[in-house]
Amino acid sequence: MAKLGIYKYFSFMFLVITLLISIFTLFGLFGGSANPVHETAMAMIVYVLPLLLIGNIVMLVYWLVRLRWKWAIIPTITLLCCIPYIGTIFRIGLFNPDETDEPGLKIATYNVALFGREMTGFKAEDILSEMLKERVDILCIQEFMPNSGNKNNIAKYKKRFGHMAKGHDDMMVFSRYPIKTTGDIDFGPRTNDSGMWADISVQGQTFRVFNVHLETTGINRTFYQAAKQEMKGHHVEENALIRAIYDNYTLGMVNRAVQANIVAHEMRESPYPIILCGDFNDVPYSYVYNLMKGDLVDGFKECGSGFMYTMRGKKKIRIDYIFHDKSLTGEKYYKGDINYSDHYPVFMKIAL
């Protein structure tokens, strides 16, 4: 009897865990509609969706091994609800056609991280060579550094592309096609981030290309500030560091939400089909992702394949995007393997 009681107790506990994981997963899926300005806790669940997915898979395997089919239904239904989310980070793409030689528009977006502040111009030139090798027609760059030592990166890139538009500070758009007009998107005086747009004439069609860079998470900045205090001999308590990380992270969420609203308003005013590129500093299915995408098409979900992440190193997350107007058709979407930044460049070919 004692063994039976223990057995029932553990079964009940695993059922409770299964239900909790399922509930939090469903909340996470709806968290992308929660504005962090007003519903911070709800919006934050989106960021742990990958862990919740793993939890559902573990619970599904557990109940299948136990042959408890009725309880296995809970994680199964939850995982089926997650299919649209999974499609934003992983796509089988078995039937994707290879990139053709047919006429098309090749777009690239890349946060170059100021070329690592490298002074010889080597990184800037090597990145340019890679873009030319990929036959990029329109290149959107965030954190562009105009000069490397005595070398002018702007002149070098413009010479190879032919046309350019400069936004606020470190935002640039280079194009093989004529740029008709441009505009800045100002996020206010309290941030270094910004956006821009350029109306580009491509074979008789005009597209408004948006290039945006939204607020960072603030985590790296928090660790940097803590390290500076430690170097000065000041002890930083673990609880204080955790609070600072949380405060900066939630502040970053709120700032990105405000900035995304500004960009969304600018896009609604566009008289031309839109192509949106940039570093959103936010994950798929988040409030920012959903707001920026709006009625646009996520290029990766349309014609990408494999596991998509755009941050190098241990952070296997997707924060760089290319979206486009529904009137356009994507042909190929992929990231490039260039190690000159903490980001990977993202490429997309749009059929014309």
Contacts in CASP RR format, 6 or more apart in sequence:
PFRMAT RR
TARGET T0000
AUTHOR 0000-0000-0000
METHOD contacts of the structure
MODEL  1
MAKLGIYKYFSFMFLVITLLISIFTLFGLFGGSANPVHETAMAMIVYVLP
LLLIGNIVMLVYWLVRLRWKWAIIPTITLLCCIPYIGTIFRIGLFNPDET
DEPGLKIATYNVALFGREMTGFKAEDILSEMLKERVDILCIQEFMPNSGN
KNNIAKYKKRFGHMAKGHDDMMVFSRYPIKTTGDIDFGPRTNDSGMWADI
SVQGQTFRVFNVHLETTGINRTFYQAAKQEMKGHHVEENALIRAIYDNYT
LGMVNRAVQANIVAHEMRESPYPIILCGDFNDVPYSYVYNLMKGDLVDGF
KECGSGFMYTMRGKKKIRIDYIFHDKSLTGEKYYKGDINYSDHYPVFMKI
AL
11 68 0 8 1.000
14 59 0 8 1.000
14 62 0 8 1.000
15 71 0 8 1.000
17 59 0 8 1.000
18 59 0 8 1.000
18 63 0 8 1.000
18 71 0 8 1.000
18 74 0 8 1.000
18 75 0 8 1.000
19 74 0 8 1.000
21 52 0 8 1.000
21 55 0 8 1.000
21 56 0 8 1.000
21 59 0 8 1.000
21 75 0 8 1.000
21 78 0 8 1.000
22 56 0 8 1.000
22 74 0 8 1.000
22 75 0 8 1.000
22 77 0 8 1.000
22 78 0 8 1.000
24 45 0 8 1.000
24 48 0 8 1.000
24 52 0 8 1.000
25 49 0 8 1.000
25 52 0 8 1.000
25 53 0 8 1.000
25 56 0 8 1.000
25 78 0 8 1.000
25 81 0 8 1.000
25 82 0 8 1.000
26 78 0 8 1.000
26 81 0 8 1.000
27 42 0 8 1.000
27 45 0 8 1.000
28 42 0 8 1.000
28 45 0 8 1.000
28 46 0 8 1.000
28 48 0 8 1.000
28 49 0 8 1.000
28 52 0 8 1.000
28 285 0 8 1.000
29 49 0 8 1.000
29 81 0 8 1.000
29 82 0 8 1.000
29 85 0 8 1.000
29 285 0 8 1.000
30 42 0 8 1.000
31 39 0 8 1.000
31 42 0 8 1.000
31 43 0 8 1.000
31 45 0 8 1.000
31 46 0 8 1.000
31 285 0 8 1.000
31 286 0 8 1.000
31 287 0 8 1.000
32 43 0 8 1.000
32 46 0 8 1.000
32 285 0 8 1.000
32 286 0 8 1.000
32 287 0 8 1.000
32 289 0 8 1.000
32 290 0 8 1.000
33 287 0 8 1.000
33 290 0 8 1.000
34 42 0 8 1.000
34 43 0 8 1.000
34 287 0 8 1.000
35 43 0 8 1.000
35 257 0 8 1.000
35 287 0 8 1.000
36 43 0 8 1.000
36 44 0 8 1.000
36 250 0 8 1.000
36 253 0 8 1.000
36 254 0 8 1.000
36 256 0 8 1.000
36 257 0 8 1.000
36 287 0 8 1.000
37 254 0 8 1.000
37 257 0 8 1.000
37 258 0 8 1.000
40 250 0 8 1.000
40 253 0 8 1.000
40 254 0 8 1.000
43 253 0 8 1.000
43 286 0 8 1.000
43 287 0 8 1.000
44 250 0 8 1.000
44 253 0 8 1.000
46 283 0 8 1.000
46 285 0 8 1.000
46 286 0 8 1.000
46 287 0 8 1.000
47 283 0 8 1.000
47 286 0 8 1.000
49 82 0 8 1.000
49 85 0 8 1.000
49 283 0 8 1.000
49 285 0 8 1.000
50 89 0 8 1.000
53 79 0 8 1.000
53 82 0 8 1.000
53 86 0 8 1.000
55 75 0 8 1.000
56 75 0 8 1.000
56 78 0 8 1.000
56 79 0 8 1.000
56 82 0 8 1.000
57 75 0 8 1.000
57 79 0 8 1.000
59 74 0 8 1.000
59 75 0 8 1.000
60 72 0 8 1.000
60 75 0 8 1.000
60 76 0 8 1.000
60 79 0 8 1.000
63 69 0 8 1.000
63 71 0 8 1.000
63 72 0 8 1.000
63 74 0 8 1.000
63 75 0 8 1.000
64 72 0 8 1.000
85 284 0 8 1.000
85 285 0 8 1.000
87 301 0 8 1.000
88 284 0 8 1.000
88 285 0 8 1.000
88 289 0 8 1.000
88 298 0 8 1.000
88 300 0 8 1.000
88 301 0 8 1.000
88 308 0 8 1.000
88 318 0 8 1.000
89 284 0 8 1.000
89 307 0 8 1.000
89 308 0 8 1.000
89 309 0 8 1.000
89 318 0 8 1.000
90 306 0 8 1.000
90 307 0 8 1.000
90 308 0 8 1.000
91 300 0 8 1.000
91 301 0 8 1.000
91 304 0 8 1.000
91 305 0 8 1.000
91 306 0 8 1.000
91 308 0 8 1.000
92 305 0 8 1.000
92 306 0 8 1.000
93 304 0 8 1.000
93 305 0 8 1.000
93 306 0 8 1.000
94 305 0 8 1.000
96 303 0 8 1.000
96 304 0 8 1.000
96 305 0 8 1.000
96 332 0 8 1.000
97 331 0 8 1.000
98 332 0 8 1.000
99 331 0 8 1.000
99 332 0 8 1.000
99 349 0 8 1.000
100 331 0 8 1.000
102 351 0 8 1.000
103 203 0 8 1.000
103 351 0 8 1.000
103 352 0 8 1.000
104 137 0 8 1.000
104 331 0 8 1.000
104 349 0 8 1.000
104 350 0 8 1.000
104 351 0 8 1.000
104 352 0 8 1.000
105 137 0 8 1.000
105 138 0 8 1.000
105 202 0 8 1.000
105 207 0 8 1.000
105 349 0 8 1.000
105 350 0 8 1.000
105 352 0 8 1.000
106 134 0 8 1.000
106 135 0 8 1.000
106 136 0 8 1.000
106 137 0 8 1.000
106 138 0 8 1.000
106 347 0 8 1.000
106 348 0 8 1.000
106 349 0 8 1.000
106 350 0 8 1.000
107 136 0 8 1.000
107 137 0 8 1.000
107 138 0 8 1.000
107 140 0 8 1.000
107 209 0 8 1.000
107 275 0 8 1.000
107 277 0 8 1.000
107 322 0 8 1.000
107 347 0 8 1.000
107 348 0 8 1.000
107 349 0 8 1.000
107 350 0 8 1.000
108 131 0 8 1.000
108 134 0 8 1.000
108 136 0 8 1.000
108 138 0 8 1.000
108 139 0 8 1.000
108 140 0 8 1.000
108 345 0 8 1.000
108 346 0 8 1.000
108 347 0 8 1.000
108 348 0 8 1.000
109 139 0 8 1.000
109 140 0 8 1.000
109 141 0 8 1.000
109 142 0 8 1.000
109 211 0 8 1.000
109 277 0 8 1.000
109 278 0 8 1.000
109 279 0 8 1.000
109 320 0 8 1.000
109 321 0 8 1.000
109 322 0 8 1.000
109 345 0 8 1.000
109 346 0 8 1.000
110 127 0 8 1.000
110 139 0 8 1.000
110 140 0 8 1.000
110 141 0 8 1.000
110 142 0 8 1.000
110 320 0 8 1.000
110 338 0 8 1.000
110 341 0 8 1.000
110 343 0 8 1.000
110 345 0 8 1.000
110 346 0 8 1.000
111 141 0 8 1.000
111 142 0 8 1.000
111 143 0 8 1.000
111 213 0 8 1.000
111 278 0 8 1.000
111 279 0 8 1.000
111 320 0 8 1.000
111 341 0 8 1.000
111 342 0 8 1.000
111 343 0 8 1.000
112 123 0 8 1.000
112 124 0 8 1.000
112 127 0 8 1.000
112 141 0 8 1.000
112 142 0 8 1.000
112 143 0 8 1.000
112 144 0 8 1.000
112 145 0 8 1.000
112 340 0 8 1.000
112 341 0 8 1.000
112 343 0 8 1.000
113 143 0 8 1.000
113 340 0 8 1.000
113 341 0 8 1.000
113 342 0 8 1.000
113 343 0 8 1.000
114 143 0 8 1.000
114 144 0 8 1.000
114 145 0 8 1.000
114 170 0 8 1.000
115 121 0 8 1.000
115 123 0 8 1.000
115 124 0 8 1.000
115 127 0 8 1.000
115 145 0 8 1.000
115 148 0 8 1.000
115 153 0 8 1.000
115 340 0 8 1.000
116 123 0 8 1.000
116 145 0 8 1.000
116 340 0 8 1.000
116 341 0 8 1.000
117 145 0 8 1.000
118 124 0 8 1.000
118 148 0 8 1.000
119 148 0 8 1.000
119 149 0 8 1.000
120 148 0 8 1.000
120 149 0 8 1.000
120 151 0 8 1.000
121 148 0 8 1.000
121 149 0 8 1.000
121 151 0 8 1.000
121 153 0 8 1.000
123 148 0 8 1.000
123 340 0 8 1.000
124 145 0 8 1.000
124 148 0 8 1.000
124 151 0 8 1.000
124 153 0 8 1.000
124 156 0 8 1.000
124 157 0 8 1.000
125 156 0 8 1.000
126 340 0 8 1.000
127 338 0 8 1.000
127 340 0 8 1.000
127 345 0 8 1.000
128 156 0 8 1.000
128 157 0 8 1.000
128 160 0 8 1.000
130 338 0 8 1.000
130 345 0 8 1.000
131 139 0 8 1.000
131 345 0 8 1.000
132 160 0 8 1.000
134 347 0 8 1.000
136 347 0 8 1.000
137 175 0 8 1.000
137 176 0 8 1.000
137 177 0 8 1.000
137 202 0 8 1.000
138 173 0 8 1.000
138 174 0 8 1.000
138 175 0 8 1.000
138 176 0 8 1.000
138 177 0 8 1.000
138 200 0 8 1.000
138 209 0 8 1.000
138 275 0 8 1.000
139 157 0 8 1.000
139 161 0 8 1.000
139 172 0 8 1.000
139 173 0 8 1.000
139 174 0 8 1.000
139 175 0 8 1.000
140 172 0 8 1.000
140 173 0 8 1.000
140 209 0 8 1.000
140 211 0 8 1.000
140 277 0 8 1.000
140 278 0 8 1.000
141 171 0 8 1.000
141 172 0 8 1.000
141 173 0 8 1.000
141 174 0 8 1.000
141 211 0 8 1.000
142 170 0 8 1.000
142 171 0 8 1.000
142 211 0 8 1.000
142 213 0 8 1.000
142 278 0 8 1.000
142 279 0 8 1.000
143 170 0 8 1.000
143 213 0 8 1.000
144 153 0 8 1.000
144 170 0 8 1.000
144 171 0 8 1.000
144 172 0 8 1.000
145 153 0 8 1.000
145 170 0 8 1.000
146 152 0 8 1.000
146 153 0 8 1.000
146 154 0 8 1.000
147 153 0 8 1.000
154 164 0 8 1.000
154 166 0 8 1.000
154 172 0 8 1.000
157 164 0 8 1.000
157 172 0 8 1.000
157 174 0 8 1.000
158 164 0 8 1.000
158 174 0 8 1.000
161 174 0 8 1.000
161 175 0 8 1.000
161 176 0 8 1.000
162 174 0 8 1.000
162 175 0 8 1.000
162 176 0 8 1.000
163 174 0 8 1.000
163 175 0 8 1.000
163 176 0 8 1.000
163 177 0 8 1.000
163 178 0 8 1.000
163 179 0 8 1.000
163 200 0 8 1.000
164 172 0 8 1.000
164 173 0 8 1.000
164 174 0 8 1.000
164 175 0 8 1.000
164 179 0 8 1.000
165 172 0 8 1.000
165 173 0 8 1.000
165 175 0 8 1.000
165 179 0 8 1.000
165 182 0 8 1.000
165 183 0 8 1.000
165 196 0 8 1.000
165 198 0 8 1.000
166 172 0 8 1.000
166 182 0 8 1.000
167 173 0 8 1.000
167 182 0 8 1.000
167 183 0 8 1.000
167 184 0 8 1.000
167 194 0 8 1.000
167 195 0 8 1.000
167 196 0 8 1.000
167 211 0 8 1.000
168 184 0 8 1.000
168 186 0 8 1.000
168 194 0 8 1.000
168 195 0 8 1.000
168 196 0 8 1.000
169 192 0 8 1.000
169 194 0 8 1.000
170 213 0 8 1.000
171 194 0 8 1.000
171 195 0 8 1.000
171 196 0 8 1.000
171 211 0 8 1.000
171 213 0 8 1.000
172 211 0 8 1.000
173 179 0 8 1.000
173 182 0 8 1.000
173 196 0 8 1.000
173 198 0 8 1.000
173 209 0 8 1.000
173 211 0 8 1.000
175 198 0 8 1.000
175 200 0 8 1.000
175 209 0 8 1.000
177 200 0 8 1.000
177 201 0 8 1.000
177 202 0 8 1.000
177 203 0 8 1.000
178 200 0 8 1.000
178 201 0 8 1.000
179 198 0 8 1.000
179 199 0 8 1.000
179 200 0 8 1.000
179 201 0 8 1.000
180 199 0 8 1.000
180 200 0 8 1.000
180 201 0 8 1.000
180 206 0 8 1.000
181 198 0 8 1.000
181 199 0 8 1.000
182 196 0 8 1.000
182 197 0 8 1.000
182 198 0 8 1.000
182 199 0 8 1.000
183 196 0 8 1.000
183 197 0 8 1.000
183 198 0 8 1.000
184 194 0 8 1.000
184 195 0 8 1.000
184 196 0 8 1.000
185 194 0 8 1.000
185 195 0 8 1.000
185 196 0 8 1.000
185 197 0 8 1.000
185 210 0 8 1.000
185 212 0 8 1.000
185 262 0 8 1.000
185 263 0 8 1.000
185 266 0 8 1.000
186 194 0 8 1.000
187 193 0 8 1.000
187 194 0 8 1.000
187 195 0 8 1.000
187 215 0 8 1.000
187 258 0 8 1.000
187 259 0 8 1.000
187 262 0 8 1.000
191 215 0 8 1.000
191 255 0 8 1.000
191 259 0 8 1.000
193 213 0 8 1.000
193 214 0 8 1.000
193 215 0 8 1.000
193 216 0 8 1.000
193 259 0 8 1.000
194 212 0 8 1.000
194 213 0 8 1.000
195 210 0 8 1.000
195 211 0 8 1.000
195 212 0 8 1.000
195 213 0 8 1.000
195 263 0 8 1.000
196 210 0 8 1.000
196 211 0 8 1.000
196 212 0 8 1.000
197 208 0 8 1.000
197 209 0 8 1.000
197 210 0 8 1.000
197 211 0 8 1.000
197 266 0 8 1.000
197 270 0 8 1.000
198 208 0 8 1.000
198 209 0 8 1.000
198 211 0 8 1.000
199 206 0 8 1.000
199 207 0 8 1.000
199 208 0 8 1.000
199 209 0 8 1.000
199 272 0 8 1.000
200 206 0 8 1.000
200 207 0 8 1.000
200 208 0 8 1.000
200 209 0 8 1.000
202 352 0 8 1.000
203 352 0 8 1.000
205 273 0 8 1.000
205 352 0 8 1.000
206 272 0 8 1.000
207 272 0 8 1.000
207 273 0 8 1.000
207 274 0 8 1.000
207 275 0 8 1.000
207 325 0 8 1.000
208 270 0 8 1.000
208 271 0 8 1.000
208 272 0 8 1.000
208 273 0 8 1.000
208 274 0 8 1.000
208 275 0 8 1.000
209 274 0 8 1.000
209 275 0 8 1.000
209 276 0 8 1.000
209 277 0 8 1.000
210 263 0 8 1.000
210 266 0 8 1.000
210 267 0 8 1.000
210 274 0 8 1.000
210 275 0 8 1.000
210 276 0 8 1.000
210 277 0 8 1.000
211 277 0 8 1.000
211 278 0 8 1.000
212 259 0 8 1.000
212 263 0 8 1.000
212 276 0 8 1.000
212 277 0 8 1.000
212 278 0 8 1.000
212 279 0 8 1.000
212 280 0 8 1.000
212 292 0 8 1.000
213 278 0 8 1.000
213 279 0 8 1.000
213 281 0 8 1.000
214 255 0 8 1.000
214 256 0 8 1.000
214 259 0 8 1.000
214 260 0 8 1.000
214 279 0 8 1.000
214 280 0 8 1.000
214 281 0 8 1.000
214 282 0 8 1.000
214 288 0 8 1.000
215 252 0 8 1.000
215 255 0 8 1.000
215 256 0 8 1.000
215 259 0 8 1.000
215 281 0 8 1.000
216 252 0 8 1.000
216 281 0 8 1.000
217 248 0 8 1.000
217 249 0 8 1.000
217 252 0 8 1.000
217 281 0 8 1.000
218 248 0 8 1.000
218 249 0 8 1.000
218 251 0 8 1.000
218 252 0 8 1.000
219 245 0 8 1.000
219 248 0 8 1.000
219 249 0 8 1.000
221 248 0 8 1.000
222 241 0 8 1.000
222 244 0 8 1.000
222 245 0 8 1.000
222 248 0 8 1.000
225 244 0 8 1.000
226 236 0 8 1.000
226 241 0 8 1.000
226 244 0 8 1.000
229 236 0 8 1.000
230 236 0 8 1.000
253 287 0 8 1.000
256 280 0 8 1.000
256 281 0 8 1.000
256 282 0 8 1.000
256 288 0 8 1.000
257 287 0 8 1.000
257 288 0 8 1.000
257 291 0 8 1.000
260 280 0 8 1.000
260 287 0 8 1.000
260 288 0 8 1.000
260 291 0 8 1.000
260 292 0 8 1.000
261 291 0 8 1.000
263 276 0 8 1.000
263 292 0 8 1.000
264 291 0 8 1.000
264 292 0 8 1.000
264 294 0 8 1.000
267 274 0 8 1.000
267 276 0 8 1.000
273 324 0 8 1.000
273 325 0 8 1.000
273 327 0 8 1.000
273 328 0 8 1.000
274 296 0 8 1.000
274 323 0 8 1.000
274 324 0 8 1.000
274 325 0 8 1.000
275 322 0 8 1.000
275 323 0 8 1.000
275 324 0 8 1.000
275 325 0 8 1.000
275 328 0 8 1.000
275 350 0 8 1.000
276 292 0 8 1.000
276 296 0 8 1.000
276 321 0 8 1.000
276 322 0 8 1.000
276 323 0 8 1.000
276 324 0 8 1.000
277 321 0 8 1.000
277 322 0 8 1.000
277 323 0 8 1.000
277 346 0 8 1.000
278 320 0 8 1.000
278 321 0 8 1.000
278 322 0 8 1.000
279 319 0 8 1.000
279 320 0 8 1.000
279 343 0 8 1.000
280 288 0 8 1.000
280 289 0 8 1.000
280 292 0 8 1.000
280 319 0 8 1.000
280 320 0 8 1.000
280 321 0 8 1.000
281 319 0 8 1.000
282 288 0 8 1.000
282 289 0 8 1.000
282 319 0 8 1.000
283 289 0 8 1.000
283 317 0 8 1.000
283 318 0 8 1.000
283 319 0 8 1.000
284 298 0 8 1.000
284 318 0 8 1.000
289 321 0 8 1.000
292 321 0 8 1.000
292 323 0 8 1.000
293 323 0 8 1.000
295 326 0 8 1.000
296 323 0 8 1.000
296 324 0 8 1.000
296 325 0 8 1.000
296 326 0 8 1.000
297 323 0 8 1.000
297 324 0 8 1.000
297 325 0 8 1.000
297 326 0 8 1.000
297 328 0 8 1.000
297 330 0 8 1.000
298 321 0 8 1.000
298 323 0 8 1.000
299 321 0 8 1.000
299 322 0 8 1.000
299 323 0 8 1.000
299 324 0 8 1.000
299 330 0 8 1.000
299 333 0 8 1.000
299 348 0 8 1.000
300 308 0 8 1.000
300 318 0 8 1.000
300 321 0 8 1.000
300 322 0 8 1.000
300 333 0 8 1.000
302 330 0 8 1.000
302 333 0 8 1.000
303 330 0 8 1.000
303 331 0 8 1.000
303 332 0 8 1.000
303 333 0 8 1.000
303 348 0 8 1.000
304 332 0 8 1.000
304 333 0 8 1.000
304 334 0 8 1.000
305 334 0 8 1.000
307 316 0 8 1.000
308 318 0 8 1.000
308 335 0 8 1.000
309 315 0 8 1.000
309 316 0 8 1.000
309 317 0 8 1.000
309 318 0 8 1.000
309 335 0 8 1.000
309 344 0 8 1.000
310 317 0 8 1.000
310 318 0 8 1.000
310 319 0 8 1.000
310 320 0 8 1.000
310 335 0 8 1.000
310 343 0 8 1.000
310 344 0 8 1.000
310 346 0 8 1.000
311 317 0 8 1.000
311 318 0 8 1.000
311 319 0 8 1.000
311 342 0 8 1.000
311 343 0 8 1.000
311 344 0 8 1.000
312 339 0 8 1.000
312 341 0 8 1.000
312 342 0 8 1.000
312 343 0 8 1.000
312 344 0 8 1.000
313 342 0 8 1.000
319 343 0 8 1.000
320 343 0 8 1.000
320 344 0 8 1.000
320 346 0 8 1.000
321 346 0 8 1.000
322 333 0 8 1.000
322 346 0 8 1.000
322 348 0 8 1.000
324 330 0 8 1.000
324 348 0 8 1.000
324 350 0 8 1.000
328 350 0 8 1.000
328 351 0 8 1.000
329 350 0 8 1.000
329 351 0 8 1.000
330 348 0 8 1.000
330 349 0 8 1.000
330 350 0 8 1.000
330 351 0 8 1.000
331 349 0 8 1.000
331 350 0 8 1.000
331 351 0 8 1.000
332 347 0 8 1.000
332 348 0 8 1.000
332 349 0 8 1.000
333 346 0 8 1.000
333 347 0 8 1.000
333 348 0 8 1.000
333 349 0 8 1.000
334 346 0 8 1.000
334 347 0 8 1.000
334 348 0 8 1.000
335 344 0 8 1.000
335 345 0 8 1.000
335 346 0 8 1.000
335 347 0 8 1.000
336 344 0 8 1.000
336 345 0 8 1.000
336 346 0 8 1.000
336 347 0 8 1.000
337 344 0 8 1.000
338 344 0 8 1.000
338 345 0 8 1.000
END
